[in-house]
Amino acid sequence: MGNKSHKCQHVTVLVANNAEPHLMLNPDYNKNNRRPRYIVFIPDLLREISELTGIKYVINPSRGNSFGYKQSDGTWDGMIGELIRQVN
């Protein structure tokens, strides 16, 4: 671990908006300050992984605001549906 000699990779982390208490919007965040947009466990873990590996990441909240439910036609909504459809 800690070996940064490999190529830097970019990773998008898709999360459901209701991931509290593991991911929360920072109440002190705004675009003009340097405070992180998200706080608590998930951002802290990603920051540590990034420092150890050199991987760059983006936290992308799910548009559906849910983990996902299987629909009657067999498709999925929420975060699961976005993953299946490879939504950016």
N, C-alpha and C positions, 0 to 999 in steps of 0.2 A: 504494500500500500504506500501511497505517497509518491509513487513514481509518475512524474509528469512528462516522461519522454515520448509517450504516444501522442498521436494526433488529437487535437482538441475536437470534441464532438459537441453538437448543439442538440439539446433535448427539450421537448415541450412536455410539461407535466399537466395533464388534464385532470381537473378536480371538480367535484360537485360543489356548488356554492354553499350547500348546507353541511360542510365538512367540520363544523365546530365540534369539539374544542380544538381539533388538530390544525385548523387553518381558519384564521379570522382576518377581516379587514382591519388595518391599523387605524384607529380613530384619529390619530395625529398625522395621517398621511395627506399630503397634497402634492401636486406636481412641482411646486416651487421649493420644497424642502428635500433633504436627503434621507428622510426616514423611509424605511421599507413599506411597501404597499400592504404586504401581508405579514402577519406575525404568528407566533406560537410554533408548534412542533414541526410541521411539514417544511416551512421556510428555513427553520434552523437546521434541520437534517439536510436539506438540499444545499444549503450554504456550505456545510461541512464536507459533503461529498464533492462539491465543486472545488473547494480548496485542496482536497486530497488528490483529485483526479484531473483537474483542469477542465472538466466538462462544464459547459455553459448551459443554463437552463432558463426557461420561461414558465411561469405559472399561468395557466390558461383556465379560468373558471368556465365550467360547462354552461352553455346557453340555456339548457333546459332546467337548470336549478334543481336537478335531482340526480340520483345515481342511475336511474333508468328502470323502466317497466316494459315487459314484453306486451306488445299490442295484439289485438285479435287477429291481425293479418300476419303475425309472425315477426314483424319488425320491432325494433327497440327504440325508445325515446331516451332522453336524458344523456348522461355521460356514456353509458354503454352504447347507445345509438350513435353518438359522435365517434366513438372509437371504431365501431363497425364500418361506418361510412367514411372514416378517415377525414373528418372535418377539421380544418385548421382554424 
